[in-house]
Amino acid sequence: MASAPHTGISARQAEAGRYDLVVLANRLPVDRTTDEAGRPGWRQSPGGLVTALHPIMKQRAGAWIGWHGLPGPAPSPFVHDDIHLHPIALTADDVEGYYEGQSNATIWPLYHDGVEQPVFDRAWQDRYRAVNLRFAQAAARVAAPGALVWVHDYHLQLVPGMLRELRPDLRIGFFLHIPFPPVELFCQMPMREEIMRGLLGADLVGFQHAQGTRNFRTLAAELLGAEITDTGIRYQGRDVAADTFPISIDVAEQQRLGTDPAVRSRAAQIRRELGDPRTVILAVDRLDYTKGIECRLRAYEELLSRQGLDPADTVLVQVAVPTRQQIDQYQALRERVEREVSRINGEHAGIGRMPVHYLHQSFDRAELAALYLAADVMAVTPLRDGMNLVAKEYVATRADGTGALVLSEFAGAAAELRQAWLVNPHDLDALEQALAGAAFADADEQRRRMAPMREHLRRHDVNAWAAGFLNRLGRIAVGSRTPAPQRAAGSRGRWAEHARGWSARPAGRPVVRSSSGDTAALARD
């Protein structure tokens, strides 16, 4: 396995606050805790990004810049498990405008194919700019000369360009964890050129899926008139590499959990508590409108109604992890999902048995692994997803090679886990067929499908992902520039020629909200 480049940092440099590796993400890799005596503290957050970067950050005494999770003043920089953490302060207005607003009510739905109508608000855009500048300034202060800076995700898309202006000596990488949309969707964004220029401030821009990489390259040419090269993009005299780096999981840890006697015992207990049904179908999602929970419930209910699955001998366990509960769309989604679960159970339940067990809560890694082992079928059917690590965790946890994965074609993981039951989640007939086919597959078919997926994950784990990105970034020459090409007048691309009021939309109409909170629907051209 490739290792990340190592240039080293002295104790004196670290004490002076100059780091040769700096990571920026919306959140710090730690969560607040309180011990039995009421003393506050910190613990490492769960998650693939933290797992992947933790050993590299420790080795290089790197710095991680992010929000600590509460509005108000930020704690002073501190060290946790040999990682130097630099908290960013967000006010309550920042949280509302930058995080809940621009990031999660505008960018998130737009980048997920407009599954939910995005809201455009000038005040949110201003907050987004201000917070991105705050992150960029923090990185500029702590990065050593020529340092590697790795910026993560849709919350911070302006940071690379801002940081390039502040510190042109840095090698800047950006990785987008969610899908990057096609031209027609992206160009609805009022900040479209600003965001593209922000991303093009990086030396390396990474995406989960090859389609996202293609979309980005196309947009750079169409919107900004950039030149497309074999390796990426040439813009304003700089070469910007753009490539695909599908994120993965800690495979060794999932395999360890899958063979842990306590976890296996808990899995058996879960099946007993469910009434020892013939088939347990599991779905684990954040309660998000992109995850296809409603389509999945409808397909499952139709299977029960048509006797494609026996309601007396089949259970769906739907884990719906709470998320973004202050946002209106998420509150409405929860009401719809819980109403549908109640309806299905009301029509198909019997004494002592329920066809749907709905859990609006989060679980630790051991309990999730036990659920993976207890499930005969794993249903991962988002309407759009950058990757979906739950699908990979399920495959890696099943040490005996059994189990069946039903996977949406629109999850990034589908490009790698080709042996799953791949399905279009918008097609209820196809979704029903996939669920039934997976439920009735014999052990030989399960192992035939699972074996190549497990081998792929073994060779492409989260450590290989992180090392691959950082190695690629580390090979880029600092300040790599080429002469700016001469372009004919009016050659910036068809989208750049459109008026600012352009507002085409494949279906429905976006909402534009002024800073005063008024709303108005834009008419389609």
SEMARLO-719032 format. One record per residue: x, y, z of N, C-alpha, C in turn. Coordinates in steps of 0.02 Angstrom, whole numbers, plus 32768, in hexadecimal, padded with zeros to 4 digits. Atoms other than C-alpha are relative to their C-alpha. Layout:
XYZXYZXYZ...
END
This chain:
802A7FC48000800080008000802C803E80007FD97FC38003804180AB7FD27FFA8026804180017FD77FC4806F811D805F7FFF80497FEC80047FB9800F805181D780698046801E80017FBF7FE07FFF80E582498044800F801C80447FEE7FE97FBD8146827A80DF803B802F7FFA7FC97FD0800281AD831880E88018801180467FEC7FF57FBB81B0832281A67FF48047801880087FBF7FE1819783B1821F80217FFD80457FDB80017FC1820483DE82B27FD38014803980267FEC7FC581C683F583647FFC804B800580007FB67FFD81F984AC83597FCC801C7FD080327FE98030818E84C382BC7FBA7FF6801B8042800E7FE680FA8470830F7FEE80308038800D7FD27FC9810B84DB83AA7FF280477FE6800B7FBD801C81128576833C7FBF80037FD8803E800080248070854082EA800880007FB57FF68004804880B7851C823D80017FB77FED800B8047800E807E847781F380087FF37FB57FF8800F804880AD842281507FC67FD87FE5803E801E8017800483CA81477FC78020802780397FDF7FE17F63842981697FC17FE57FDF8041801880187EB483DF81597FCA8032801580397FD67FF07E19844C81507FC07FDA7FF18041801F80097D6B840481697FCE8027802A80327FDB7FDA7CC8844A81A980057FF2804A7FFD80137FBA7CDC83EA824C80457FE780137FC4801F7FE47D7083BF82B97FF57FB58007800780487FFB7D94830482C97FF37FE78047800E80127FBB7D5E830483807FBA8018801380407FED7FE47CBB830D83E180098011804A7FFE7FEE7FB97C9E835E848A7FE47FC6802A801980327FD07C8882E8851F8000801E804680017FEE7FB97C6582F685D880087FC080287FF5803D7FDA7CAA827786537FCF7FFD803C802F800B7FC97C51823586EF8004803980337FF97FC97FD17C9482C687557FE980437FE280177FC380207C4D834386DA803580297FDE7FC97FDC80207CF5837386917FFB7FFA7FB48004800480497CF183A085D780407FE37FE37FC6801C80237D658349855D7FEF7FF57FB78008800D80477D77830C84AB800C7FB67FF27FF2804480177D7082648453800080017FB47FFC800380497D998234839F7FBB7FEF7FE4803F800C80227D02823B832D80047FC07FD780018038802F7CCE819F82CD7FFF801A7FB980057FEB80467CD981A48211803E7FEF7FD97FCA8016802B7D448172817D803780337FF77FCD7FCC800A7D9B8219816480308004803A7FD67FFD7FC47DD982208217802D7FC280037FDA803E7FFD7E0F816A8210803A80017FCF7FCC800080347E708184816E8038803080107FCD7FCC7FF87ECA8223819F80237FFE80437FE47FFF7FBD7EEC81FF825680497FEA80027FB980137FFB7F8F819C8240802E802F7FD97FD77FD280277FCF821481BA8009804180267FFC7FC17FDA7FA782AC8225802E7FF8803C7FD4800D7FC77FFE825D82BB80497FFE7FE97FBC800880198097822F8255802080437FEF7FE47FC2801980AB82DD820F7FF0803B802E80137FCB7FD2806C834182A67FD780357FDB80287FD480297FE9838A82327FCD8027802880347FD77FE17F65840D82597FBD7FF47FDD80448008801A7EA983F882447FD8803E801480287FC47FF57E3E849482327FB77FF07FF58047800E80087D838486824F7FD7801E8039802F7FE77FCD7CEB84B982B27FFA7FCC80388003802D7FC77CDB846F83617FB97FE9800F8043801B7FFA7C1F845883537FCD80298025802F7FD57FDB7BD284E183BF800980487FEB7FFA7FB980107BAA859683938020802680397FDF7FD77FCD7C10861883EE804B7FFF7FF87FB77FFD80047CC886358413801F7FBA7FF97FDD803F80097D4285AD83E080317FF480387FCA800F7FD07DB38553845C804380127FE27FBC7FF580187E6B8578845080197FC17FDD7FE4803C801F7ED0850483DF801A7FCF80357FEA80337FD17EF78460843680167FC27FDA7FE8803E801D7F4783B784177FD67FC7801C8025803B7FEB7EDF8318841C801D7FC47FDB7FE3803C801D7F3382708400803480117FCA7FC87FEA802A7FCA82C683AF7FEA80257FC180177FD780387F5E832783327FF28047801A80077FBA7FEC7F6483E5833D7FBE801A7FE480437FEC80147EB1842683397FF8804C800880097FB780017E8784DA830C7FB6800F7FF480487FF580077DCF84FF832E7FF080437FDF801A7FC480207D70857E82C47FC080148024803C7FE77FDF7CED85EB83197FC9800D7FCC803B7FF080277C3E85F182CD7FCC801D802E80387FE37FDA7BB68663830E7FC07FDB7FEF8041801E80107B00862E83127FE980147FBA80127FEA80437AE686968275802A7FDC7FCB7FD68028802E7B79863C82227FE37FBB7FF6801B804480047B2D8593824B7FC180007FD4803E7FFC80277A8585C98203800E800F7FB67FF67FEB80457AC9861C816680317FD67FD97FCB802780227B6985BF813A7FF17FB58000800780497FFA7B40851081797FBA7FE87FEE80448018800E7A8484F5817F7FE5801D7FBF801A7FDF803B7A63857080F180267FEF7FC17FDE800880407AE1857C8064801B7FBA7FF57FE3804380097B3784D580847FCA7FCB7FF7802E80397FFD7AA0846880AA7FBA800C7FE580417FF480207A0784BF8062800980187FB87FF27FEB80457A5B84FD7FC2802D7FCE7FDD7FD0802980247AF6849B7F917FEE7FB68004800E80487FF87AC583F17FD87FC97FE97FD180338019802E7A2083DE7F7A8012800A7FB77FEE7FF380467A64842C7EDA80327FCC7FE87FCD803080147AFA83B67ED77FE57FB97FFF8020804380017A8683217EF57FC680007FCE8030800280387A2983397E507FBF8026800D803D7FDA7FF279AC83B37E9A7FC87FD4801A8033802C7FE4795283247EF47FCF8028802A80297FD07FDB791283AB7F69801080457FE47FF87FBE801E78F9845D7F2E8033802A80267FD07FD57FDE799284C87F577FE48046800C80147FBB7FEF797985727FA9803C802D7FF87FCA7FD0800B79E386067F747FF2803F8028800A7FC87FD279FB868F7FF58040802A80017FC47FD580037A7187257FE68024800380437FE07FFC7FBE7A90872F80A180277FC0800F7FDC803F7FF67AC1867780A5804280027FD87FC47FFD802A7B3C869580168035802C80217FD07FD57FDD7B8C8723807780207FDC803B7FE480267FC77BA086B4811180307FCB7FE87FD58034801C7BEA862A80A68044801E7FED7FC17FDF80127C6D86A3806180288010803F7FDD7FE97FC47C9786E6810D801F7FC580267FE580397FDB7CAC863B815E80377FDE7FD87FCA801C80287D1285F880CC803F802980077FC57FD57FF87D86868E80DD801F7FF480457FE7800D7FBC7D96866A8198802B7FC07FFF7FDA803F80067DCF85B781708041800C7FDA7FC47FF480297E4885F380E98034802780277FD17FD87FD87E968674815C80217FD680377FE3802C7FCD7EAD85F181E480357FD37FE27FCF802A80217F06857E816A803E80277FED7FC77FD780137F73860B812B802E800F803B7FD87FF17FC57FAB862F81DD802A7FC580177FDE80387FE07FDD857F820E80297FD57FCF7FDD802B8030801F8531816C804980157FF97FB97FF3800C80DB85228158800B80127FB67FF27FF28047812D856180B77FFE7FC07FD680058039802C810184E9802A7FD87FC6801C802680367FE1808C848480997FCB7FE47FD28039801E80208008840C805A7FC180128028803F7FEE7FE07F58844A80817FC97FDA7FDD8036802A801C7EC483D580697FBD801A801A80417FE37FEF7E18842880667FCA7FCE7FEE80338033800A7D7E83BB80777FBA801D7FFB8048800280087CCF83C480357FDE80437FF080287FCB801E7C4584367FFB7FF9803E802B80047FC67FD47C4584A78093803680347FF17FC47FD680057CEF84EF8062801980087FB87FEB7FFF80467CF084FF7FA5802380417FEB7FDD7FC180117D2E85B37FA680468002801D7FC17FFC7FDC7DC2858D8017803D7FF97FD37FC2800580287E3F85517F92801380407FDD7FF17FC180227E3185F27F2E8016803780307FED7FCE7FCE7E3886607FC980467FF3801B7FBF80127FE47ECC8601800E803880097FCD7FCE7FF680357F2686097F668016804980007FEF7FB97FFF7F1F86C87F7080298011803E7FDC7FF17FC27F5B86C9802580457FE080027FC180277FFB7FE386448012800D7FDB7FBE7FF480218041801686207F5D80367FCA80037FCC80337FFB80A585B27F9D7FE57FBB8011801B803F7FE7803185297FDB7FEA7FD17FC8801F8032802C800084877F857FBB7FF1801E804480037FE67F4384847F987FD97FCA7FDC802C8034801B7ED483ED7F807FB9800B801A80477FFC7FEC7E1683E97F857FDF7FBD7FEE8025803D800F7DA9834E7F937FB6800B801080487FF97FF77CEC83507F7B7FE37FBB8010801B80407FEA7C9482C67FDB7FBB7FF17FE48043800A801C7BEA82DF7F87800580047FB47FFC7FFC80497BBD82D77ECE800D80477FE77FFA7FBF80217BF183647E5B7FD180007FC580388004802F7B5D83927DEC801380117FB97FF47FED80467B5083A67D307FF6804B7FF680017FB980107B59844F7CDB7FBB801F800D80437FE37FFD7A9C846A7CD27FE9800C804780137FF67FBA7A8684557D8D802D803380227FD17FD37FDE7B2384AD7DC87FF380497FEE80087FBB80177AFC85477D607FC38023801C80357FDE7FDB7A6185697DC9801C8027803B7FE27FE27FC47AD7859D7E558010804A7FF47FED7FBA80087ADF865B7E69804B800B80077FB87FF97FF57B9486457EA380297FD47FD27FE0803580287BC185D17E14804880107FEC7FBC7FEF80147C5A862E7DD1802E8007803C7FD97FF77FC37C9586597E8080167FBC801C7FEF80427FE67C8F85A37EB780327FDE7FD27FD1801F802E7CE685667E1A8046801F80077FBE7FE17FF77D7185E67E30801F7FEB80437FE780187FC07D7F85B07EE5801F7FBC7FFA7FE6804480087D9584FA7EB6803F80007FD57FC57FFE802B7E1185257E2D803C802280207FC67FEA7FDA7E7F85767EB0802A7FC7801A7FDB803B7FEA7EB284C57EDF80317FE97FCA7FD48021802F7F4184667E8F7FE47FBC7FEA801E8041800E7EE083C27E977FB98001801B804680057FEC7E2383AE7E9B7FEA7FB87FF68013804780037DE183007EC47FB67FF68008804780107FFF7D3682B27EAC7FF77FB6800E800F80457FF07CE282117EE27FF87FD57FC180158026803A7CAB81DD7E34801980227FC17FE67FE4803E7CED81F37D847FD080327FE080307FD1801D7C4C824A7D5080078045801F7FF57FC07FE07C6C82D27DD0803D80237FE47FC47FE4801E7D1A82EB7D897FF1801D7FBB80127FE880447CD482F97CD97FD4803F8004802B7FC57FF87C4E83747D138029803E80117FD67FC87FEB7CD183E27D658029801B7FC67FD77FEA80397D4183E67CCC7FD480247FCC802E7FE080307CAD840E7C5C7FEC8045801780157FC07FE57C74849A7CCE803980347FFC7FC87FD180037D2284E77CD58007801D7FBA7FFB7FE880457D2384F27C187FC4802B7FED803C7FDE80167C6E85267BFE7FF48041802680127FC67FD77C5D85A17C8E8038803480047FC87FD27FF67D0C85EB7C9F802F80047FC47FD57FFE803A7D5A85C87BF680447FE1800C7FC080217FF27DE4855C7C4280117FCF7FC97FE9803080317E4C84EC7BD380057FBB80217FFE80447FE67E3784307BED803F7FDE7FE67FC2802380127EDA83CD7BEF7FF97FB6800F800280487FF37F0483147BFB7FFA7FF0804A7FFF800E7FB87F1C831F7CB77FCF802A8028802E7FD77FDA7E9E83A37CE67FEC803F7FDC801A7FBF80187E7F845C7CC88038803480037FD17FC780007EE984F37C997FD6803F800580297FC57FF47EA085927CE1802B8039801B7FDB7FC47FEC7EEE863F7CEF804A7FF1800D7FB9800F7FFD7F9C85FA7CD180157FCA80307FF080367FD17F90856E7D527FE37FBF7FE880198043800E7F7E84B37D3A7FDE7FE5803F8026801D7FC97EF884657DA87FEF7FB87FED80108046800C7EEF83A77DB07FBA7FF1801C804380157FEA7E40835B7DBD7FFB7FB57FF38000804980087E2B82A17DDD7FD07FE18032803080267FD97DC3821A7E2F80247FD880367FE380237FC77DED81D77EDD7FC77FE5802B803980197FD87D5D816A7F1E80157FEE80477FEF800C7FBA7D63816B7FDC7FEB7FBA8015801180437FEA7D5D80C7803A7FFB7FFF804C800B800B7FB97D53808080EA803E7FDF801F7FCC80257FDB7DC5803681707FED7FB67FFD80158046800D7DB47F85812C80177FD380397FE7802B7FCA7E217F3581B27FD68006803E802A7FF77FC57DB77F80823C7FBC7FE17FF780418020800C7D157F4781EC80057FB480037FF680487FFC7D5B7E9881D8800A7FE980477FF780117FB97D917E98828D7FBD7FFE802480427FFF7FE17CE37ECA82C47FD67FC57FEA8028803780197C977E45825580117FBD801D7FEC803F7FE17CF87DBC82AD80038004804C7FFE7FF77FB87CED7E01835D7FC87FD680208033802B7FE17C927D8183CC7FC78027801F80357FD87FE17C337E0884297FD1801D7FCB802A7FE580357BF67E5683877FD57FC97FE180268038801E7BC37DAD83407FC87FE9802F803380127FCF7B667D8483E07FC780337FFF80337FCD80027B0B7E2A83D77FD67FF97FC080258009803E7ADB7E0783217FCC7FC88008802F80377FF47A8B7D6283557FC78018802D80337FE67FD37A307DBC83E17FCF802D7FDB802C7FD5802779EC7E3E83677FCD7FD77FD9802F8029802679A17DB682FB7FCB7FE1802D8032801B7FD1794E7D6783927FCE80368014802D7FCA7FEC79087E0F83C87FD080137FC8802D7FF3803978BF7E2483197FD07FC77FF4802E8039800778677D7C832B801A7FCA7FD27FE18032802C78E17D1282C57FDC7FFA7FBD80208004804278957D40821C802C7FDE7FCD7FD9801F803578CA7CE9817D803080347FE17FD97FCD802379087D8D81318001804180277FF87FBE7FE2794D7E2981848020802D7FCB7FE67FCD802E79627EBE81108014803C802B7FE67FC87FD879CC7F4B8157800C803C7FD37FEE7FC1802079D880018122801A802F80357FE27FD17FD17A49807D817A800F80417FD97FF97FC080237A3C813281417FFC8039803280157FC27FE07A4481E181827FBA80107FE780457FEF801479918221817F8003803C7FD17FF37FCD803379B1828280DF7FD77FF07FC2802B800B803A7944829A804680267FE37FC47FD9801E803679D3825F7FD580057FB480067FF280467FF279D481B180227FCB7FCF7FE58031802C801F7938816D7FCD7FD87FD78031802380287FCE78E58133806E7FB77FF67FEE8047800580117835815880317FF57FCF7FC6800680308038784D80FA7F8C800A7FB980197FF280437FE5789580667FED7FC47FE68027803A80157FD97802806180657FC57FEE7FD280378010802E778680657FD4800B7FBE7FDD7FF18040802177DE7FD77F7A7FF77FC68030800780357FCE77E57F6F80197FB77FF3800E804780097FF1772D7F8D803E7FDC7FDD7FC6801F8021803976FC7F597F8D80137FB67FFE7FEC80477FFC77617EB87FA17FD77FDB8034802980207FCC77037E9280417FB87FF87FE7804580038018765B7EB97FEF7FF77FCB7FCB800580318037767F7E4A7F5880197FBB80147FE5803F7FE776C77DBF7FC480427FEE7FDF7FBC800C8018776F7DD27F6F802E7FF1803A7FE0800F7FC077AE7DD280227FC97FF38033803280137FCE774F7D8180B08005802F803C7FFC7FD27FC777247E05813480077FDC80437FF980257FC277217D7B81B680477FE8800B7FBD801D7FFB77D57D4B81938036802F7FE47FD17FCF801B782A7DEB81567FFE803F802B7FFB7FC37FD878687E8281B7802F80317FDC7FD47FCA801678AD7F27817980148029803D7FE67FD57FCB791C7F7F81F7801A80407FDF7FEC7FC0801D7928803681C4801E802C80377FDE7FD17FD379AB80988225800280437FDC80027FBD801D798F815182048024802E80317FD67FD97FD27A1C81B382557FEB80497FFD80157FB9800079E38262828B8036802D7FE17FD17FD1801F7A3282EE82267FDC80417FEF80187FBE80167A1783A982067FB8800C801480457FFF7FEA797B83A9826F7FE280468004801A7FBC7FFE796D8467826E7FE980187FBB80117FEC80447951846C81B17FBB7FE67FEE80478010800B789B846D81777FF77FC17FD68009803A802C78B183EC80EC800B7FBF80267FF1803D7FDB78F8836E81677FC97FF180338038800B7FD3786C838781E47FC57FE37FDA80388019802877EC836B8159800D7FB87FEA7FEF80458014784882CF811D7FF47FD08039800B802D7FC67846828481CC7FB67FF2800A8048800A7FF8778A829F81D87FE67FCF7FCB8018802C8036776D824A812F80167FB8800B7FE580437FF777DE81B681547FDD7FDD803A801E80207FC67796819582007FB67FF27FF58045800E801176E581A381BD7FFB7FC17FD38001803A802C770E8123813580107FC080267FF0803B7FD7775F80AB81B27FC37FEB8028803B80107FD976C480B6821F7FCA7FE07FD58033801C802D76538093818A80107FB87FEE7FEC8044801376B77FFA81537FF67FD0803B8009802B7FC676BA7FB382037FB77FF68011804780067FF276027FD7821A7FDD7FCF7FD28022802B803175D37F77817C801D7FBA7FFE7FE08042800A764F7EE6818480197FDF803F7FE6801D7FC2767E7EC9823A7FD07FCA801A802780317FDB76437E3582A18010800580497FF37FFF7FB8763E7E14835B80487FEB800C7FBB80117FEF76F17E1A8398803280087FC87FCF7FF78036773F7E4482F07FEF80407FD980077FC48029775C7EE2828A802B7FF97FC27FD88006803D77957EE481D4803680367FFA7FCD7FCB800177F57F8881EF8013801280477FE57FE67FC178637FB082848026803F7FEF7FE67FBE80117889806982798025801C803C7FD57FE97FCA791980AF82E1801D80447FEE7FE87FBC800D7931816C82DE8035801180347FCA7FF87FD079D78169833880417FEB7FDE7FBE8014801A7A91814E831D801B7FC8802C7FE380397FDD7AF880B78350804C80037FFA7FB7800380047BAF8098837680147FCA7FCD7FE8802B80357C1C803483007FF47FB6800F800A80477FEF7C0B7F90835F7FB77FEC7FF580478010800A7B4C7F97835E7FEE7FFF7FB5800B800180487B4C7FC482A5801B7FBF7FE17FE4803E801A7BBE7F3082817FD37FC58011802F80357FEE7B467EBF82E07FC280017FD480387FFB802E7AB77F00827680127FE77FBB7FEA801980417B1C7EDE81D880017FB380007FFC80497FFD7B387E2A82117FBA7FE180068044801B7FF77A817E1482407FD780037FC080297FF3803B7A427E4E819680107FCF7FC87FF88029803B7A267DD881058009802B7FC27FFE7FD280397A107E6A808D800F8046801A7FF07FBA7FF17A5E7F1880957FE4802A7FC7801E7FD6803379F67F9A8038801D804680047FE07FBE80057A5C803380067FE8801E7FBF80217FEA803D79ED808E7F8B7FF5804C7FFD80087FB780047A0F814A7F8B7FEB80167FBA80107FE2804079C881B77F03803E801F7FE07FBF7FE680167A7582067EF7802E8001803C7FD080027FC87B1081ED7F62804680047FE37FBC7FFA80177BC6821C7F5180247FBD80007FE280427FFC7C0181717F8C7FD07FCF80228025802A7FD27BA0811D801B802D7FC9801C7FD1802E7FDF7C1780C780937FDC7FC88024802580377FE07B8D805F80E580037FC27FD47FFD803A802D7B8C7FEF804B80447FDD80067FBE801E7FFA7C487FD4805B80097FDF80447FFA801C7FBD7C3D7FB781177FDC7FBD80048026803F7FFE7BB97F3080FF80287FC87FDF7FDA803380247C227ED2807F803D7FEB80287FC380107FDB7CC17EDD80E87FF37FDB8041800F801F7FBF7C6B7EA681897FEE7FB77FF98019804580087C247E048141803B7FD17FF27FC3802880057CBC7D9881647FF57FBD7FDE800C8041801F7C687CF781297FED80057FB7800D7FF880477C457D41807F7FB77FFD7FED8047800180107B887D35808C7FE48047800480217FBF80007B0A7DC280847FF080167FBA80167FE880417AB77E1F7FF77FFA804C800380017FB780037ACF7ED67FC77FD680177FC680287FDE80337A487F357F698018804980007FDD7FC080037A9C7FD47F2C7FE6802C7FC780177FD080337A5E806E7ED08036800D7FCC7FD37FED80367AAB80927E28801B8047800A7FEE7FBA7FF87AB581477E628029800E803E7FCE7FF97FCB7B2981277EF580457FF87FE07FBD8006801B7BE181427ED1801D7FBA80087FE680437FF37C0480967F1B7FEE7FCF7FC98015802E80357BA980457E8780367FF87FCB7FCA800580317C40806A7E1980347FCC80147FCF80307FE77CA87FF67E867FE17FBD80138020803D7FE87C2D7F777ECE7FD07FE77FCB80288011803A7BF07F387E267FDA7FBF8008802180407FF77BBC7E8D7E667FC28004802C803D7FF77FD97B327ED37ED57FC37FFC7FD3803E7FF980267A7C7ED17EA07FF7804B7FF380037FB980107A857F797E487FBA80127FE780467FF0800E79E17FD57E367FF7804C7FFA80177FBB8004799080797E037FCB8009803680307FFB7FC8793880AD7EA57FC180267FEE803D7FDF801778BC81187E447FCF7FCF7FE0802880338022787B807A7DED7FE87FCF80358018802A7FC9780D80267E717FFF7FB67FED80018047801577F87F867E0A80477FE380047FBB80197FFE78B57F757DF780197FFA80487FEB80027FBA78D07F9C7EAF7FE17FC480238020803B7FE378517F177EE280237FC07FE97FDF803B801A78A57E987E7080447FF6801F7FBE80057FE179507EBF7EB77FFC7FE98048800880147FB979167EB07F6C7FEB7FB78005801680467FFE78BC7E0C7F4980387FD27FE97FC9802A8018794E7DC77EE480367FF780347FCE80057FCB79C87DEF7F6F7FE87FD7803A801C80247FC679547DA97FF480007FB47FF480068048800E79447D017F9C803F7FE27FE17FC2801B801A79F87CEE7F5F801C7FCB802F7FE380347FD57A4C7C4F7F9C8047801380147FBE7FEF7FE47AF37C4C7FF8803580017FC97FCE800180357B557C1F7F5B7FFF80417FD780047FC180267B147CB67EFC8019803B802A7FE97FCA7FD47B337D267F92804D800380007FB780017FFD7BE97CEE7F9E801F80137FBD7FE77FEF80427C027CFC7EE28000804B7FF580037FB780087BCD7DB17EE8802C802480337FDC7FDC7FCB7C1E7DE17F8D804C7FFB7FFA7FB7800C80007CCC7D977F6F802680367FDA7FD97FCC80237D077E117EE77FF88045801F80087FBF7FE07CBE7EA57F45802C8005803E7FD580007FC57D1A7E747FE4804A80087FEC7FBB7FFB80177DBC7E607F83801080477FE87FF67FBB80167DA77F0A7F32800A802E803B7FF97FD57FC67D8F7F5C7FDB80417FF480257FC0800F7FDF7E267F038022803980267FDF7FCA7FDE80247E937F527F9B7FF6804C7FFD800E7FB880067E3E7FFD7FA07FDF80178041801C7FEA7FC07E28802C8057800C804B80097FFD7FB87FF57E2080D980A38048801980067FBA7FEC7FFB7EDA80DD80C6801F800A7FBB7FE77FF980447F0180C0800E7FE3803F7FDF801F7FC4801B7E86814B7FE28025803F80177FDF7FC47FE67ED881CC8054804780067FE67FBB7FFF80187F88819B8023800380117FB680017FF280477F5A81A07F6B7FF6804A7FF1800C7FB9800C7F1682507F74803C802A80157FC97FD87FE77FA482957FDE803F7FF57FD77FC6800C802B802982417F737FFA80287FBF800B7FDB803E7FDC828E7ED7800A804B800C7FF77FB97FF07FD483397F2980498011800D7FBB7FF47FEF808583287F6A802F80027FC47FD78001803C80C8830B7EBA7FF8803F7FD5800C7FC38028808283AF7E788032803680137FCF7FCB7FF3810484377E677FDD803E801A801D7FC47FE380DF84CE7ED3800380397FCC80037FC8802F80A685617E6980047FEB7FB87FFF80188045809784F67DCD7FD5802E7FD480237FD1802A806A85727D4680157FF57FB87FF080028047806285747C8A7FE980437FE280177FC1801E805086097C157FB57FFE7FF280487FFE800C7F9A863E7C0D7FF37FFF7FB6800E800480487F53860B7B637FD9803E7FE880267FC9801E7F1286927AEF7FBE7FE57FE78042801880147E57867D7ADA7FDD80387FD980257FD080287DEB86D07A587FC98020802A80367FDF7FDC7D6C874E7A967FC07FD77FFA804080247FFF7CC986FE7AC880077FB580037FF6804880017D1586517ADC7FFD7FE28045800180197FBB7CF0863A7B967FD17FC58008802E80387FF97C6A85B77B757FB88018800180457FEC800B7BB085B67B577FDF8018803F80227FEB7FC37B7D85C57C0E8018804580167FE77FBE7FEC7BED865A7C2D7FE080387FD8801F7FCD802A7B9386B47BA07FB8800F801480467FF67FED7AE986A27BF07FFA80398032800C7FCA7FD07A9E87307C5480007FE480467FFF80157FBA7AAC872A7D117FBD7FE48016804380177FEB79F187097D197FEF7FBB7FE7800E8044801A7A02865E7CC77FE57FD48036801E80287FCB799385E57D247FDD7FC27FE5801E803D8018797185477CC180027FCB8035800380357FCF793E84B17D297FDC7FC57FE2801F80398020791784007CF07FB97FF380198042800C7FE5788183F07D647FF6802C803C800D7FD57FC7782F84647DDF802280437FF87FE17FBE8002786C85137E088026800D80407FDB7FF07FC378F4854A7E807FDF803B802480197FC87FD978C885C17F0B803A8030800C7FCE7FCC7FF0792886647F1A7FE68028803A80157FDB7FC5792286B67FC3802D803B80097FD87FC57FF3795A87677FE180197FFF80477FE47FFF7FBD79BC8795807B7FCB8011803480357FF27FD0791987D080CA7FD47FC4800E8026803D7FF478D3872080BE7FC57FF87FD180378007802F78518742803580137FCB7FCC7FF480338033783E86B97FB27FDE80137FC0801F7FF68041781C86C17EFA80177FC97FD27FEF8036802E781686377E78801A801F7FBF7FE57FE98040788286527DDF7FDC7FDD7FC88020801E803A782886357D3C80367FDD7FD67FD28024802C787985B67CC9800580247FBD7FF87FE2804378C385FA7C277FDD7FD67FCD
END
